[in-house]
Amino acid sequence: MTLPTLLCLPAFAQQYPNRAIRIVVGYSPGGGVDVSARAVGKKLSESLGQPIVVENRPGASGNAAAAMVAKSPPDGYTLFMASSIIAFPGLFPNIPFDIHKDLAPISLVAMGPSVLVAHPSLPVHDVKQLVALAKAKPAQVLFGSAGFGTVTHLAMELLMSSGKVTLTHVPYKGGVPSIVGLLSGEVHVLFSSVPGVLTQINAHKVRAIGMSTLKRSSALPNVPTIHEALFPGYNTASWYGLLAPAGTPKSISDLLSTEIGKIMKNNEIRDGFVRGGFEPEGTTPEAFAAFIKSEIVKYDEIIRKANIKPQSD
């Protein structure tokens, strides 16, 4: 880097932002990542005084969008709203970017706990009883998921590994079909987002027996966590977070992180995320980087122990 370039960096950072910023989403409009990006983008636009444009680039489980952002100029004008799938590189060995080297974490935006639910016909009312039943009847309890390699699949793999039990996996093509399968009795248990099954829980059509995160859900405060009930340290969740191309000036990352921290304390934003089943966060770039590293280590171990094969995309 030349001396003139070095001298220009502070001025460049001080002028930021002076034009529109785009947040790239690796999924179609209307999904959780897209809705979150638009909610955060709206408030970020107000605080920074510049337009925020959300651009949808679906494909390859969000990895196509991540690769595009990784190759963008590190100037703070192209950002990526990631989902937790970015922490599963072991499932996508051919992705054209390195999560450790090519993207710079800015802030964890929100955490989405999964709730473990059972069909009423299954004689279990908590996680201890489920594990005991699975030990008594190996591979006879069927669990649904939103598909191979999803958070709902890996959450159950971690539970089986923790309890040294075997349940039989029935993958579906999405969260909604898996819930339909549970309601019909096609499967006995599954992990789901809270909004996906909250109505059915309240109507006693399914039974909530455990939360996947270290803290209880605001939406289901009476449902114990698996961590507190049986397996200390058990922790899986969907999450959203903002990243930038590697090399983005620290002053820009810090500015964006600070503004997102403020946004996630906004009552309107907090209420919206809680209604969607997510717990608002807002962290420093350093804390988010450490979180991503820990997530990758955790899920690589789950994938290895369960012998889950890499995905073709």
For each residue, the residues with C-beta under 8 A, 3 or more apart:
1: 5 6
2: 5 6
3: 6 7
4: 7 8
5: 1 2 8 9
6: 1 2 3 9
7: 3 4 10 11
8: 4 5 11 12
9: 5 6 12 13 249
10: 7 13 14 251
11: 7 8 14 15
12: 8 9 15 16 75 249
13: 9 10 16 249 251 252
14: 10 11 251
15: 11 12 18
16: 12 13 75 76 249 251 252 255
17: 21 48 49 50 76 77
18: 15 50
19: 50 77
20: 50 51 52 53 77
21: 17 44 48 50 51 52 53 76 77 78 79
22: 52 53 54 55 77 78 79
23: 37 40 41 52 53 54 55 79 80 81 242
24: 55 57 65 68 69 78 79 80 81
25: 33 34 37 54 55 56 57 65 81
26: 33 57 58 59 60 61 62 63 64 65 66 80 82 83
27: 31 33 34 56 58 62 83
28: 31 34 56 58
29: 34 56
30: 34 35
31: 27 28 34 35
32: 35 36 83 112 193 238 240 276 278
33: 25 26 27 36 37 62 81 82 83 240
34: 25 27 28 29 30 31 37 38 54 56
35: 30 31 32 38 39 276
36: 32 33 39 40 81 109 110 240 273 276 278
37: 23 25 33 34 40 41 54 81 240
38: 34 35 41 42 54
39: 35 36 42 43 269 272 273
40: 23 36 37 43 44 81 109 242 260 263 269
41: 23 37 38 44 45 52 53 54
42: 38 39 45 46 52
43: 39 40 46 47 263 266 269
44: 21 40 41 47 48 52 256 259 260 263
45: 41 42 48 49 50 51 52
46: 42 43 49
47: 43 44 259 262 263
48: 17 21 44 45 52 259
49: 17 45 46
50: 17 18 19 20 21 45
51: 20 21 45
52: 20 21 22 23 41 42 44 45 48
53: 20 21 22 23 41
54: 22 23 25 34 37 38 41 81
55: 22 23 24 25
56: 25 27 28 29 34
57: 24 25 26 64 65 68
58: 26 27 28 62 64 65
59: 26 63 64 65 313
60: 26 63 64 92 95 313
61: 26 85 92 311 313
62: 26 27 33 58 65 66 82 83 85 86
63: 26 59 60 66 67 85 86 92 95 97 313
64: 26 57 58 59 60 67 68
65: 24 25 26 57 58 59 62 68 69 80
66: 26 62 63 69 70 80 82 86 95 97 99 103 243
67: 63 64 70 71 95 96 97
68: 24 57 64 65 71 72
69: 24 65 66 72 78 79 80 103 243 244 245
70: 66 67 97 102 103 245 246
71: 67 68 97 102 245
72: 68 69 78 245
73: 77 78 245
74: 104 244 245 246 247 248 249
75: 12 16 78 248 252
76: 16 17 21 79 244 248 249 252 253 256
77: 17 19 20 21 22 73
78: 21 22 24 69 72 73 75 244 245
79: 21 22 23 24 69 76 106 242 243 244 256
80: 23 24 26 65 66 69 103 242 243 244
81: 23 24 25 33 36 37 40 54 109 240 241 242
82: 26 33 62 66 85 86 240 241 242 243
83: 26 27 32 33 62 86 238 239 240
84: 87 88 151 237 238 239 240 295
85: 61 62 63 82 88 150 151
86: 62 63 66 82 83 89 99 243 292
87: 84 99 292 295 296 299
88: 84 85 91 92 149 154 296 299 303
89: 86 92 93 95 99 296 300
90: 93 299 300 303 304 310
91: 88 149 303 308 310 311
92: 60 61 63 88 89 95 310 311 313
93: 89 90 310
94:
95: 60 63 66 67 89 92
96: 67
97: 63 66 67 70 71 102 103
98: 101 102
99: 66 86 87 89 102 103 292 296
100: 293
101: 98 246
102: 70 71 97 98 99 245 246
103: 66 69 70 80 97 99 243 244 245 246
104: 74 243 244 245 246 247 248 253 285
105: 108 241 242 243 285 288 289 291 292
106: 79 241 242 243 244 253 256 257 260 285 288
107: 241 242 256 257 260 261 281 282 283 284 285 288
108: 105 111 239 240 241 281 282 283 287 288 291
109: 36 40 81 239 240 241 242 260 264 280 281 282
110: 36 239 240 264 273 278 279 280 281
111: 108 213 237 238 239 278 279 281
112: 32 193 194 237 238 239 240 276 277 278 279
113: 194 211 212 213 215 217 237 277 279
114: 151 152 155 191 192 193 194 211 212 213 236 237 238
115: 191 192 193 194 197 201 208 210 211 212 217 220 223
116: 127 130 155 159 189 190 191 208 209 210 211 212 226
117: 182 189 190 191 192 197 200 201 206 207 208 209
118: 122 124 130 188 189 206 207 209
119: 122 182 183 185 187 188 189 206 207
120: 204 205 206 207
121: 185 188
122: 118 119 130 133 141 188 189 207
123: 129 133
124: 118 129 130 133 189 207 209
125: 129 207 209
126: 129 130 209 210 224 229
127: 116 130 131 159 209 210 224 226 229 230 231
128: 131 132 229 230
129: 123 124 125 126 132 133 209
130: 116 118 122 124 126 127 133 134 141 189 209
131: 127 128 134 135 159 163 165 230
132: 128 129 135 136
133: 122 123 124 129 130 136 137 141
134: 130 131 137 138 141 160 163 165 166 167
135: 131 132 138 163 164 165
136: 132 133
137: 133 134 140 141
138: 134 135 165 166
139: 166 167 168
140: 137 168
141: 122 130 133 134 137 167 168 188 189
142: 167 168 170 186 187 188 189
143: 156 167 168 169 170 187 188 189 190
144: 152 170 171 172 178 179 181 182 186 187 189 190
145: 148 150 152 153 156 169 170 171 172 178 190 191
146: 150 151 152 153 171 172 173 174 175 178
147: 150 153 171 172 173 174
148: 145 153 171 308 311
149: 88 91 153 154 303 308 311
150: 85 145 146 147 153 154
151: 84 85 114 146 154 155 191 236 237 238
152: 114 144 145 146 155 156 175 178 190 191 192
153: 145 146 147 148 149 150 156 157 169 171 308
154: 88 149 150 151 157 158 236 299 302 303 306 308
155: 114 116 151 152 158 159 191 212 236
156: 143 145 152 153 159 160 167 169 189 190 191
157: 153 154 160 161 302 305 306 308
158: 154 155 161 162 234 236 302
159: 116 127 131 155 156 162 163 226 231 234
160: 134 156 157 163 164 165 166 167 306
161: 157 158 164 302 305 306
162: 158 159 230 231 234
163: 131 134 135 159 160 230 231
164: 135 160 161
165: 131 134 135 138 160
166: 134 138 139 160
167: 134 139 141 142 143 156 160 189
168: 139 140 141 142 143
169: 143 145 153 156
170: 142 143 144 145 181 186 187
171: 144 145 146 147 148 153
172: 144 145 146 147 175 177 178 181
173: 146 147 177
174: 146 147 177 178
175: 146 152 172 178 179 192 193 196
176: 179 180 196
177: 172 173 174 180 181
178: 144 145 146 152 172 174 175 181 182 187 190 192
179: 144 175 176 182 183 190 192 196 197 200
180: 176 177 183 184
181: 144 170 172 177 178 184 186 187 190
182: 117 119 144 178 179 185 186 187 188 189 190 206
183: 119 179 180 200 205 206
184: 180 181
185: 119 121 182 188
186: 142 144 170 181 182
187: 119 142 143 144 170 178 181 182 190
188: 118 119 121 122 141 142 143 182 185
189: 116 117 118 119 122 124 130 141 142 143 144 156 167 182 209
190: 116 117 143 144 145 152 156 178 179 181 182 187
191: 114 115 116 117 145 151 152 155 156 212 236
192: 114 115 117 152 175 178 179 196 197
193: 32 112 114 115 175 196 197 238 277
194: 112 113 114 115 197 198 217 219 220 277
195: 198 219 275 276 277
196: 175 176 179 192 193 277
197: 115 117 179 192 193 194 200 201 206 208
198: 194 195 201 202 219 220 277
199: 202 203
200: 117 179 183 197 203 205 206
201: 115 117 197 198 204 205 206 207 208 220
202: 198 199
203: 199 200
204: 120 201 207
205: 120 183 200 201
206: 117 118 119 120 182 183 197 200 201
207: 117 118 119 120 122 124 125 201 204
208: 115 116 117 197 201 220 223
209: 116 117 118 124 125 126 127 129 130 189 223
210: 115 116 126 127 223 224 225 226 229
211: 113 114 115 116 216 217 220 223 224 225 226
212: 113 114 115 116 155 191 225 226 234 235 236 237
213: 111 113 114 216 217 225 227 235 236 237 279
214: 225 227 235
215: 113 225 279
216: 211 213 220 221 223 224 225
217: 113 115 194 211 213 220 221 223 277 279
218: 221 274 279
219: 194 195 198 274 277
220: 115 194 198 201 208 211 216 217 223
221: 216 217 218
222:
223: 115 208 209 210 211 216 217 220
224: 126 127 210 211 216 228 229
225: 210 211 212 213 214 215 216 228 229 234
226: 116 127 159 210 211 212 229 230 231 234
227: 213 214 231 232 233 234 235
228: 224 225 232
229: 126 127 128 210 224 225 226
230: 127 128 131 162 163 226 234
231: 127 159 162 163 226 227 234
232: 227 228
233: 227
234: 158 159 162 212 225 226 227 230 231
235: 212 213 214 227
236: 114 151 154 155 158 191 212 213
237: 84 111 112 113 114 151 212 213
238: 32 83 84 111 112 114 151 193 278
239: 83 84 108 109 110 111 112 281
240: 32 33 36 37 81 82 83 84 108 109 110 112 278
241: 81 82 105 106 107 108 109 288 292
242: 23 40 79 80 81 82 105 106 107 109 256 260
243: 66 69 79 80 82 86 103 104 105 106
244: 69 74 76 78 79 80 103 104 106 248 252 253 256
245: 69 70 71 72 73 74 78 102 103 104 248
246: 70 74 101 102 103 104
247: 74 104
248: 74 75 76 104 244 245 252 253
249: 9 12 13 16 74 76 252 253
250: 253 254 285
251: 10 13 14 16 254 255
252: 13 16 75 76 244 248 249 255 256
253: 76 104 106 244 248 249 250 256 257 285
254: 250 251 257 258 284 285
255: 16 251 252 258 259
256: 44 76 79 106 107 242 244 252 253 259 260
257: 106 107 253 254 260 261 282 283 284 285 288
258: 254 255 261 262
259: 44 47 48 255 256 262 263
260: 40 44 106 107 109 242 256 257 263 264 282
261: 107 257 258 264 265 282 283
262: 47 258 259 265 266 282
263: 40 43 44 47 259 260 266 269 282
264: 109 110 260 261 269 270 273 280 281 282
265: 261 262 269 270 280 282
266: 43 262 263 269 270
267: 270 271
268: 271 272
269: 39 40 43 263 264 265 266 272 273 280
270: 264 265 266 267 273 274 280
271: 267 268 274 275
272: 39 268 269 275 276
273: 36 39 110 264 269 270 276 278 279 280
274: 218 219 270 271 277 278 279 280
275: 195 271 272
276: 32 35 36 112 195 272 273
277: 112 113 193 194 195 196 198 217 219 274
278: 32 36 110 111 112 238 240 273 274
279: 110 111 112 113 213 215 217 218 273 274
280: 109 110 264 265 269 270 273 274
281: 107 108 109 110 111 239 264
282: 107 108 109 257 260 261 262 263 264 265
283: 107 108 257 261 287 288 291
284: 107 254 257 287 288
285: 104 105 106 107 250 253 254 257 288 289
286: 289 290
287: 108 283 284 290 291
288: 105 106 107 108 241 257 283 284 285 291 292
289: 105 285 286 292 293
290: 286 287 293 294
291: 105 108 283 287 288 294 295
292: 86 87 99 105 241 288 289 295 296
293: 100 289 290 296 297
294: 290 291 297 298
295: 84 87 291 292 298 299
296: 87 88 89 99 292 293 299 300
297: 293 294 300 301
298: 294 295 301 302
299: 87 88 90 154 295 296 302 303
300: 89 90 296 297 303 304
301: 297 298 304 305
302: 154 157 158 161 298 299 305 306 308
303: 88 90 91 149 154 299 300 306 308
304: 90 300 301 307
305: 157 161 301 302
306: 154 157 160 161 302 303
307: 304
308: 91 148 149 153 154 157 302 303
309:
310: 90 91 92 93
311: 61 91 92 148 149
312:
313: 59 60 61 63 92
